[in-house]
Amino acid sequence: MFHVVTPRLHFLWDVIEPAGVIGLASAWGFGVPVVVLVSSVLNSSNVYIKSPFQNFAVFPFLLFGTVSVLGWLAVRLRSQWTIPAVVERCSSWSPW
């Protein structure tokens, strides 16, 4: 299996990158995309991993997963980012 997958990793990256790699860290962005991509990569022909039609299910799930992970991070880290951002903005602000 690894012998087949290793030369095709750059094709996998080309499919995952536009929709958001961060989405793989969510439940929505992991299940369906992994099943679709594994079946495309393990196929005997490279055509399946290169074809957008074969991997169409990956894009909405990864996009939703990316948005949900970034939203979760924004809520959890909002208090930690707010104070340094305000201090930095106020210290660099000058009316003259």
MOPAC internal coordinates of N, CA, C and O (Angstrom, degrees):
PM7 1SCF
backbone

  N    0.0000 0     0.00 0     0.00 0    0    0    0
  C    1.4449 1     0.00 0     0.00 0    1    0    0
  C    1.5328 1   110.45 1     0.00 0    2    1    0
  O    1.2310 1   119.87 1   133.54 1    3    2    1
  N    1.3193 1   117.84 1   -46.46 1    3    2    1
  C    1.4610 1   120.55 1  -178.78 1    5    3    2
  C    1.5235 1   111.47 1   -66.46 1    6    5    3
  O    1.2310 1   120.60 1   149.60 1    7    6    5
  N    1.3201 1   116.45 1   -30.40 1    7    6    5
  C    1.4590 1   120.60 1   178.04 1    9    7    6
  C    1.5321 1   111.15 1   -65.37 1   10    9    7
  O    1.2310 1   120.34 1   148.03 1   11   10    9
  N    1.3273 1   116.95 1   -31.97 1   11   10    9
  C    1.4640 1   121.43 1   178.79 1   13   11   10
  C    1.5235 1   110.85 1   -81.45 1   14   13   11
  O    1.2310 1   119.88 1   141.43 1   15   14   13
  N    1.3175 1   117.83 1   -38.57 1   15   14   13
  C    1.4600 1   122.48 1  -174.47 1   17   15   14
  C    1.5261 1   112.37 1   -75.98 1   18   17   15
  O    1.2310 1   119.36 1   141.83 1   19   18   17
  N    1.2995 1   118.82 1   -38.17 1   19   18   17
  C    1.4656 1   122.22 1  -173.28 1   21   19   18
  C    1.5253 1   114.09 1   -55.63 1   22   21   19
  O    1.2310 1   118.44 1   132.29 1   23   22   21
  N    1.3379 1   120.59 1   -47.71 1   23   22   21
  C    1.4756 1   117.88 1   179.44 1   25   23   22
  C    1.5236 1   113.68 1   -70.47 1   26   25   23
  O    1.2310 1   119.56 1   167.18 1   27   26   25
  N    1.3080 1   118.44 1   -12.82 1   27   26   25
  C    1.4689 1   121.46 1  -177.08 1   29   27   26
  C    1.5203 1   113.27 1  -103.33 1   30   29   27
  O    1.2310 1   119.72 1  -171.34 1   31   30   29
  N    1.3184 1   118.13 1     8.66 1   31   30   29
  C    1.4689 1   120.41 1  -178.31 1   33   31   30
  C    1.5231 1   112.39 1   -63.17 1   34   33   31
  O    1.2310 1   119.63 1   145.00 1   35   34   33
  N    1.3171 1   118.31 1   -35.00 1   35   34   33
  C    1.4664 1   119.41 1   179.74 1   37   35   34
  C    1.5315 1   110.75 1   -68.05 1   38   37   35
  O    1.2310 1   119.73 1   149.12 1   39   38   37
  N    1.3365 1   118.12 1   -30.88 1   39   38   37
  C    1.4695 1   120.17 1   174.29 1   41   39   38
  C    1.5253 1   110.21 1   -67.78 1   42   41   39
  O    1.2310 1   120.75 1   141.76 1   43   42   41
  N    1.3191 1   116.17 1   -38.24 1   43   42   41
  C    1.4660 1   120.43 1   177.57 1   45   43   42
  C    1.5236 1   110.50 1   -62.37 1   46   45   43
  O    1.2310 1   120.37 1   136.78 1   47   46   45
  N    1.3244 1   116.90 1   -43.22 1   47   46   45
  C    1.4613 1   121.24 1   178.71 1   49   47   46
  C    1.5303 1   110.81 1   -62.51 1   50   49   47
  O    1.2310 1   120.31 1   141.46 1   51   50   49
  N    1.3323 1   117.00 1   -38.54 1   51   50   49
  C    1.4643 1   120.84 1   178.84 1   53   51   50
  C    1.5200 1   112.06 1   -63.72 1   54   53   51
  O    1.2310 1   120.05 1   150.60 1   55   54   53
  N    1.3189 1   117.51 1   -29.40 1   55   54   53
  C    1.4672 1   121.61 1   179.05 1   57   55   54
  C    1.5248 1   110.72 1   -81.58 1   58   57   55
  O    1.2310 1   120.00 1   138.82 1   59   58   57
  N    1.3189 1   117.61 1   -41.18 1   59   58   57
  C    1.4722 1   121.72 1  -174.20 1   61   59   58
  C    1.5230 1   112.13 1   -78.32 1   62   61   59
  O    1.2310 1   119.50 1   143.40 1   63   62   61
  N    1.3096 1   118.56 1   -36.60 1   63   62   61
  C    1.4635 1   122.23 1  -171.79 1   65   63   62
  C    1.5289 1   114.61 1   -57.36 1   66   65   63
  O    1.2310 1   117.79 1   133.16 1   67   66   65
  N    1.3362 1   121.82 1   -46.84 1   67   66   65
  C    1.4688 1   119.46 1  -176.65 1   69   67   66
  C    1.5305 1   113.93 1   -64.97 1   70   69   67
  O    1.2310 1   119.99 1   149.16 1   71   70   69
  N    1.3132 1   117.63 1   -30.84 1   71   70   69
  C    1.4648 1   119.94 1  -177.32 1   73   71   70
  C    1.5189 1   112.43 1   -85.69 1   74   73   71
  O    1.2310 1   119.57 1   158.62 1   75   74   73
  N    1.2963 1   118.43 1   -21.38 1   75   74   73
  C    1.4549 1   121.33 1   177.56 1   77   75   74
  C    1.5163 1   112.29 1   118.40 1   78   77   75
  O    1.2310 1   120.77 1   -67.27 1   79   78   77
  N    1.2897 1   116.14 1   112.73 1   79   78   77
  C    1.4574 1   121.94 1  -179.84 1   81   79   78
  C    1.5231 1   110.27 1   -70.54 1   82   81   79
  O    1.2310 1   120.54 1   149.89 1   83   82   81
  N    1.3247 1   116.57 1   -30.11 1   83   82   81
  C    1.4594 1   121.26 1  -179.18 1   85   83   82
  C    1.5248 1   110.55 1   -61.55 1   86   85   83
  O    1.2310 1   120.22 1   152.27 1   87   86   85
  N    1.3143 1   117.19 1   -27.73 1   87   86   85
  C    1.4621 1   121.45 1  -179.27 1   89   87   86
  C    1.5116 1   113.97 1   -62.11 1   90   89   87
  O    1.2310 1   119.76 1   158.71 1   91   90   89
  N    1.3209 1   118.06 1   -21.29 1   91   90   89
  C    1.4594 1   120.48 1   177.53 1   93   91   90
  C    1.5221 1   112.29 1   -65.97 1   94   93   91
  O    1.2310 1   119.83 1   163.77 1   95   94   93
  N    1.3187 1   117.92 1   -16.23 1   95   94   93
  C    1.4619 1   121.58 1   179.73 1   97   95   94
  C    1.5248 1   112.73 1   -83.07 1   98   97   95
  O    1.2310 1   119.75 1   178.02 1   99   98   97
  N    1.3215 1   118.08 1    -1.98 1   99   98   97
  C    1.4650 1   120.66 1   179.73 1  101   99   98
  C    1.5157 1   110.01 1  -106.24 1  102  101   99
  O    1.2310 1   121.12 1   -16.63 1  103  102  101
  N    1.3239 1   115.47 1   163.37 1  103  102  101
  C    1.4629 1   120.30 1   178.56 1  105  103  102
  C    1.5210 1   111.05 1   -67.11 1  106  105  103
  O    1.2310 1   120.16 1   141.82 1  107  106  105
  N    1.3205 1   117.31 1   -38.18 1  107  106  105
  C    1.4670 1   120.80 1   179.61 1  109  107  106
  C    1.5151 1   111.70 1   -70.45 1  110  109  107
  O    1.2310 1   120.11 1   144.96 1  111  110  109
  N    1.2978 1   117.39 1   -35.04 1  111  110  109
  C    1.4524 1   121.16 1  -175.41 1  113  111  110
  C    1.5070 1   114.77 1   -90.33 1  114  113  111
  O    1.2310 1   120.08 1  -176.76 1  115  114  113
  N    1.3245 1   117.45 1     3.24 1  115  114  113
  C    1.4583 1   119.00 1  -178.18 1  117  115  114
  C    1.5272 1   112.97 1  -107.30 1  118  117  115
  O    1.2310 1   119.74 1   130.87 1  119  118  117
  N    1.3001 1   118.10 1   -49.13 1  119  118  117
  C    1.4647 1   122.35 1  -171.59 1  121  119  118
  C    1.5147 1   114.98 1   -60.85 1  122  121  119
  O    1.2310 1   120.45 1   112.95 1  123  122  121
  N    1.3070 1   116.75 1   -67.05 1  123  122  121
  C    1.4698 1   121.19 1  -176.54 1  125  123  122
  C    1.5297 1   111.34 1   -64.66 1  126  125  123
  O    1.2310 1   118.78 1   132.76 1  127  126  125
  N    1.3404 1   119.93 1   -47.24 1  127  126  125
  C    1.4666 1   118.29 1   179.36 1  129  127  126
  C    1.5283 1   113.92 1   -59.00 1  130  129  127
  O    1.2310 1   120.00 1   141.88 1  131  130  129
  N    1.3187 1   117.60 1   -38.12 1  131  130  129
  C    1.4673 1   119.17 1  -179.66 1  133  131  130
  C    1.5199 1   110.78 1   -66.80 1  134  133  131
  O    1.2310 1   119.95 1   138.05 1  135  134  133
  N    1.3218 1   117.71 1   -41.95 1  135  134  133
  C    1.4634 1   120.43 1   178.75 1  137  135  134
  C    1.5276 1   110.74 1   -63.06 1  138  137  135
  O    1.2310 1   120.33 1   134.62 1  139  138  137
  N    1.3206 1   116.98 1   -45.38 1  139  138  137
  C    1.4662 1   120.73 1  -179.28 1  141  139  138
  C    1.5211 1   111.16 1   -65.76 1  142  141  139
  O    1.2310 1   120.25 1   134.80 1  143  142  141
  N    1.3222 1   117.13 1   -45.20 1  143  142  141
  C    1.4623 1   120.04 1  -176.91 1  145  143  142
  C    1.5243 1   112.56 1   -70.12 1  146  145  143
  O    1.2310 1   120.08 1   142.05 1  147  146  145
  N    1.3088 1   117.46 1   -37.95 1  147  146  145
  C    1.4642 1   119.80 1   178.72 1  149  147  146
  C    1.5268 1   110.30 1   -65.57 1  150  149  147
  O    1.2310 1   120.50 1   138.38 1  151  150  149
  N    1.3287 1   116.66 1   -41.62 1  151  150  149
  C    1.4625 1   118.03 1   178.22 1  153  151  150
  C    1.5281 1   111.66 1   -67.06 1  154  153  151
  O    1.2310 1   119.73 1   147.49 1  155  154  153
  N    1.3154 1   118.12 1   -32.51 1  155  154  153
  C    1.4635 1   120.74 1   177.82 1  157  155  154
  C    1.5239 1   112.13 1   -73.45 1  158  157  155
  O    1.2310 1   120.56 1   140.54 1  159  158  157
  N    1.3161 1   116.54 1   -39.46 1  159  158  157
  C    1.4676 1   120.31 1  -178.26 1  161  159  158
  C    1.5233 1   111.36 1   -71.63 1  162  161  159
  O    1.2310 1   120.16 1   142.29 1  163  162  161
  N    1.3158 1   117.30 1   -37.71 1  163  162  161
  C    1.4601 1   119.95 1  -176.55 1  165  163  162
  C    1.5270 1   113.05 1   -81.05 1  166  165  163
  O    1.2310 1   119.83 1   175.88 1  167  166  165
  N    1.3080 1   117.94 1    -4.12 1  167  166  165
  C    1.4523 1   120.17 1   176.53 1  169  167  166
  C    1.5264 1   109.36 1   -67.14 1  170  169  167
  O    1.2310 1   120.51 1   -28.18 1  171  170  169
  N    1.3223 1   116.63 1   151.82 1  171  170  169
  C    1.4665 1   119.99 1  -175.25 1  173  171  170
  C    1.5248 1   112.82 1   -70.03 1  174  173  171
  O    1.2310 1   120.17 1   159.63 1  175  174  173
  N    1.3273 1   117.27 1   -20.37 1  175  174  173
  C    1.4580 1   120.92 1  -179.46 1  177  175  174
  C    1.5254 1   110.63 1  -106.09 1  178  177  175
  O    1.2310 1   120.48 1   -36.29 1  179  178  177
  N    1.3228 1   116.69 1   143.71 1  179  178  177
  C    1.4657 1   121.31 1   176.84 1  181  179  178
  C    1.5207 1   112.52 1   -74.07 1  182  181  179
  O    1.2310 1   120.11 1   168.91 1  183  182  181
  N    1.3101 1   117.40 1   -11.09 1  183  182  181
  C    1.4648 1   121.61 1  -176.15 1  185  183  182
  C    1.5231 1   111.21 1   -62.04 1  186  185  183
  O    1.2310 1   119.72 1   144.75 1  187  186  185
  N    1.3141 1   118.13 1   -35.25 1  187  186  185
  C    1.4568 1   120.96 1  -175.05 1  189  187  186
  C    1.5244 1   112.57 1   -69.42 1  190  189  187
  O    1.2310 1   119.56 1   142.76 1  191  190  189
  N    1.2953 1   118.44 1   -37.24 1  191  190  189
  C    1.4581 1   120.21 1   179.89 1  193  191  190
  C    1.5195 1   111.18 1   -77.57 1  194  193  191
  O    1.2310 1   119.71 1   154.20 1  195  194  193
  N    1.3272 1   118.16 1   -25.80 1  195  194  193
  C    1.4556 1   121.56 1  -179.98 1  197  195  194
  C    1.5241 1   112.79 1   -85.22 1  198  197  195
  O    1.2310 1   119.76 1   162.73 1  199  198  197
  N    1.3210 1   118.07 1   -17.27 1  199  198  197
  C    1.4572 1   122.05 1  -174.50 1  201  199  198
  C    1.5259 1   111.72 1   -85.09 1  202  201  199
  O    1.2310 1   119.55 1   -57.24 1  203  202  201
  N    1.3354 1   118.46 1   122.76 1  203  202  201
  C    1.4664 1   120.07 1   178.65 1  205  203  202
  C    1.5273 1   112.54 1   -65.05 1  206  205  203
  O    1.2310 1   120.45 1   149.77 1  207  206  205
  N    1.3181 1   116.74 1   -30.23 1  207  206  205
  C    1.4550 1   119.22 1  -179.06 1  209  207  206
  C    1.5349 1   111.19 1   -65.79 1  210  209  207
  O    1.2310 1   119.99 1   141.80 1  211  210  209
  N    1.3084 1   117.63 1   -38.20 1  211  210  209
  C    1.4605 1   121.00 1  -179.55 1  213  211  210
  C    1.5249 1   111.71 1   -69.65 1  214  213  211
  O    1.2310 1   120.33 1   152.91 1  215  214  213
  N    1.3113 1   116.98 1   -27.09 1  215  214  213
  C    1.4653 1   121.39 1  -176.33 1  217  215  214
  C    1.5229 1   112.47 1  -108.50 1  218  217  215
  O    1.2310 1   120.22 1  -159.75 1  219  218  217
  N    1.3215 1   117.18 1    20.25 1  219  218  217
  C    1.4610 1   121.25 1  -175.48 1  221  219  218
  C    1.5260 1   112.72 1   -59.76 1  222  221  219
  O    1.2310 1   119.79 1   145.26 1  223  222  221
  N    1.3181 1   118.01 1   -34.74 1  223  222  221
  C    1.4651 1   121.16 1  -178.30 1  225  223  222
  C    1.5222 1   112.67 1   -67.85 1  226  225  223
  O    1.2310 1   120.17 1   160.31 1  227  226  225
  N    1.3057 1   117.29 1   -19.69 1  227  226  225
  C    1.4627 1   120.96 1  -178.38 1  229  227  226
  C    1.5229 1   111.33 1   -68.58 1  230  229  227
  O    1.2310 1   120.00 1   138.72 1  231  230  229
  N    1.3222 1   117.60 1   -41.28 1  231  230  229
  C    1.4606 1   121.84 1  -169.66 1  233  231  230
  C    1.5305 1   114.14 1   -64.36 1  234  233  231
  O    1.2310 1   118.25 1   129.31 1  235  234  233
  N    1.3282 1   120.95 1   -50.69 1  235  234  233
  C    1.4702 1   117.93 1  -179.63 1  237  235  234
  C    1.5252 1   113.33 1   -66.65 1  238  237  235
  O    1.2310 1   120.20 1   143.90 1  239  238  237
  N    1.3291 1   117.22 1   -36.10 1  239  238  237
  C    1.4618 1   119.06 1  -179.98 1  241  239  238
  C    1.5265 1   111.48 1   -68.98 1  242  241  239
  O    1.2310 1   120.02 1   138.19 1  243  242  241
  N    1.3261 1   117.56 1   -41.81 1  243  242  241
  C    1.4687 1   119.67 1   177.62 1  245  243  242
  C    1.5221 1   111.63 1   -67.92 1  246  245  243
  O    1.2310 1   120.33 1   142.26 1  247  246  245
  N    1.3166 1   116.98 1   -37.74 1  247  246  245
  C    1.4626 1   119.96 1   178.30 1  249  247  246
  C    1.5205 1   110.87 1   -63.88 1  250  249  247
  O    1.2310 1   120.47 1   133.46 1  251  250  249
  N    1.3314 1   116.70 1   -46.54 1  251  250  249
  C    1.4645 1   120.09 1   177.77 1  253  251  250
  C    1.5272 1   110.60 1   -64.11 1  254  253  251
  O    1.2310 1   120.13 1   141.23 1  255  254  253
  N    1.3164 1   117.36 1   -38.77 1  255  254  253
  C    1.4580 1   120.59 1   177.51 1  257  255  254
  C    1.5157 1   112.39 1   -64.60 1  258  257  255
  O    1.2310 1   120.10 1   140.37 1  259  258  257
  N    1.3152 1   117.42 1   -39.63 1  259  258  257
  C    1.4676 1   121.24 1   178.47 1  261  259  258
  C    1.5186 1   110.85 1   -64.59 1  262  261  259
  O    1.2310 1   120.63 1   135.09 1  263  262  261
  N    1.3217 1   116.40 1   -44.91 1  263  262  261
  C    1.4689 1   120.22 1   179.41 1  265  263  262
  C    1.5248 1   110.28 1   -64.24 1  266  265  263
  O    1.2310 1   119.79 1   139.07 1  267  266  265
  N    1.3219 1   118.01 1   -40.93 1  267  266  265
  C    1.4636 1   119.84 1  -179.14 1  269  267  266
  C    1.5271 1   111.88 1   -68.38 1  270  269  267
  O    1.2310 1   119.63 1   141.32 1  271  270  269
  N    1.3298 1   118.30 1   -38.68 1  271  270  269
  C    1.4692 1   120.65 1   178.08 1  273  271  270
  C    1.5254 1   110.55 1   -67.04 1  274  273  271
  O    1.2310 1   120.20 1   136.05 1  275  274  273
  N    1.3343 1   117.22 1   -43.95 1  275  274  273
  C    1.4660 1   119.47 1   179.10 1  277  275  274
  C    1.5209 1   111.58 1   -66.69 1  278  277  275
  O    1.2310 1   119.94 1   143.99 1  279  278  277
  N    1.3231 1   117.71 1   -36.01 1  279  278  277
  C    1.4637 1   120.52 1   175.00 1  281  279  278
  C    1.5134 1   111.96 1   -65.28 1  282  281  279
  O    1.2310 1   120.66 1   138.04 1  283  282  281
  N    1.3172 1   116.34 1   -41.96 1  283  282  281
  C    1.4570 1   120.40 1   177.91 1  285  283  282
  C    1.5296 1   110.76 1   -62.33 1  286  285  283
  O    1.2310 1   120.57 1   136.16 1  287  286  285
  N    1.3305 1   116.51 1   -43.84 1  287  286  285
  C    1.4630 1   120.26 1   178.11 1  289  287  286
  C    1.5226 1   111.73 1   -64.18 1  290  289  287
  O    1.2310 1   120.30 1   141.62 1  291  290  289
  N    1.3242 1   117.03 1   -38.38 1  291  290  289
  C    1.4682 1   119.90 1  -179.94 1  293  291  290
  C    1.5066 1   111.35 1   -64.49 1  294  293  291
  O    1.2310 1   119.85 1   140.40 1  295  294  293
  N    1.3197 1   117.89 1   -39.60 1  295  294  293
  C    1.4671 1   121.19 1   179.79 1  297  295  294
  C    1.5200 1   110.49 1   -70.63 1  298  297  295
  O    1.2310 1   120.15 1   136.28 1  299  298  297
  N    1.3215 1   117.31 1   -43.72 1  299  298  297
  C    1.4654 1   120.65 1  -176.47 1  301  299  298
  C    1.5232 1   113.05 1   -71.06 1  302  301  299
  O    1.2310 1   120.35 1   143.79 1  303  302  301
  N    1.3199 1   116.93 1   -36.21 1  303  302  301
  C    1.4609 1   120.47 1  -174.43 1  305  303  302
  C    1.5189 1   113.25 1  -103.37 1  306  305  303
  O    1.2310 1   120.21 1  -172.14 1  307  306  305
  N    1.3184 1   117.21 1     7.86 1  307  306  305
  C    1.4632 1   120.22 1  -177.09 1  309  307  306
  C    1.5224 1   111.52 1   -60.00 1  310  309  307
  O    1.2310 1   120.02 1   135.13 1  311  310  309
  N    1.3093 1   117.56 1   -44.87 1  311  310  309
  C    1.4661 1   119.23 1  -177.94 1  313  311  310
  C    1.5238 1   111.74 1   -68.13 1  314  313  311
  O    1.2310 1   119.80 1   150.03 1  315  314  313
  N    1.3068 1   117.98 1   -29.97 1  315  314  313
  C    1.4621 1   120.48 1  -179.86 1  317  315  314
  C    1.5258 1   111.79 1   -77.46 1  318  317  315
  O    1.2310 1   120.25 1   152.47 1  319  318  317
  N    1.3307 1   117.14 1   -27.53 1  319  318  317
  C    1.4590 1   120.54 1  -179.05 1  321  319  318
  C    1.5212 1   112.46 1   -91.06 1  322  321  319
  O    1.2310 1   119.38 1   156.11 1  323  322  321
  N    1.3113 1   118.78 1   -23.89 1  323  322  321
  C    1.4544 1   121.56 1  -173.65 1  325  323  322
  C    1.5241 1   111.79 1   -66.62 1  326  325  323
  O    1.2310 1   119.86 1   129.91 1  327  326  325
  N    1.3046 1   117.87 1   -50.09 1  327  326  325
  C    1.4634 1   121.21 1  -175.57 1  329  327  326
  C    1.5333 1   111.55 1   -63.82 1  330  329  327
  O    1.2310 1   118.78 1   131.00 1  331  330  329
  N    1.3371 1   119.94 1   -49.00 1  331  330  329
  C    1.4798 1   117.50 1   177.88 1  333  331  330
  C    1.5266 1   112.80 1   -62.65 1  334  333  331
  O    1.2310 1   119.85 1   145.64 1  335  334  333
  N    1.3166 1   117.89 1   -34.36 1  335  334  333
  C    1.4665 1   119.97 1  -179.82 1  337  335  334
  C    1.5217 1   110.82 1   -67.85 1  338  337  335
  O    1.2310 1   119.91 1   139.09 1  339  338  337
  N    1.3409 1   117.79 1   -40.91 1  339  338  337
  C    1.4635 1   121.36 1   179.46 1  341  339  338
  C    1.5235 1   110.13 1   -67.71 1  342  341  339
  O    1.2310 1   120.21 1   136.67 1  343  342  341
  N    1.3201 1   117.20 1   -43.33 1  343  342  341
  C    1.4648 1   120.65 1  -179.63 1  345  343  342
  C    1.5232 1   110.06 1   -63.77 1  346  345  343
  O    1.2310 1   120.11 1   137.55 1  347  346  345
  N    1.3075 1   117.40 1   -42.45 1  347  346  345
  C    1.4574 1   120.35 1   179.65 1  349  347  346
  C    1.5270 1   110.94 1   -65.14 1  350  349  347
  O    1.2310 1   120.48 1   137.57 1  351  350  349
  N    1.3091 1   116.68 1   -42.43 1  351  350  349
  C    1.4647 1   120.15 1  -178.97 1  353  351  350
  C    1.5297 1   110.58 1   -67.19 1  354  353  351
  O    1.2310 1   120.08 1   138.42 1  355  354  353
  N    1.3259 1   117.45 1   -41.58 1  355  354  353
  C    1.4605 1   120.09 1  -179.10 1  357  355  354
  C    1.5303 1   111.86 1   -70.16 1  358  357  355
  O    1.2310 1   120.33 1   145.19 1  359  358  357
  N    1.3157 1   116.98 1   -34.81 1  359  358  357
  C    1.4608 1   118.68 1  -178.24 1  361  359  358
  C    1.5390 1   111.17 1   -73.41 1  362  361  359
  O    1.2310 1   119.91 1   150.58 1  363  362  361
  N    1.3135 1   117.77 1   -29.42 1  363  362  361
  C    1.4479 1   119.21 1  -179.60 1  365  363  362
  C    1.5250 1   112.49 1   -91.74 1  366  365  363
  O    1.2310 1   119.46 1   172.87 1  367  366  365
  N    1.3220 1   118.64 1    -7.13 1  367  366  365
  C    1.4628 1   122.63 1  -178.42 1  369  367  366
  C    1.5064 1   110.71 1   -81.42 1  370  369  367
  O    1.2310 1   120.67 1   -47.07 1  371  370  369
  N    1.2931 1   116.33 1   132.93 1  371  370  369
  C    1.4525 1   121.26 1   178.16 1  373  371  370
  C    1.5319 1   108.22 1  -143.89 1  374  373  371
  O    1.2310 1   120.00 1   -48.53 1  375  374  373
  N    1.3375 1   117.60 1   131.47 1  375  374  373
  C    1.4712 1   118.68 1  -178.74 1  377  375  374
  C    1.5253 1   112.49 1   -73.92 1  378  377  375
  O    1.2310 1   119.18 1   166.38 1  379  378  377
  N    1.3199 1   119.17 1   -13.62 1  379  378  377
  C    1.4745 1   120.11 1  -176.69 1  381  379  378
  C    1.4739 1   110.42 1  -104.34 1  382  381  379
  O    1.2310 1   120.10 1   180.00 1  383  382  381

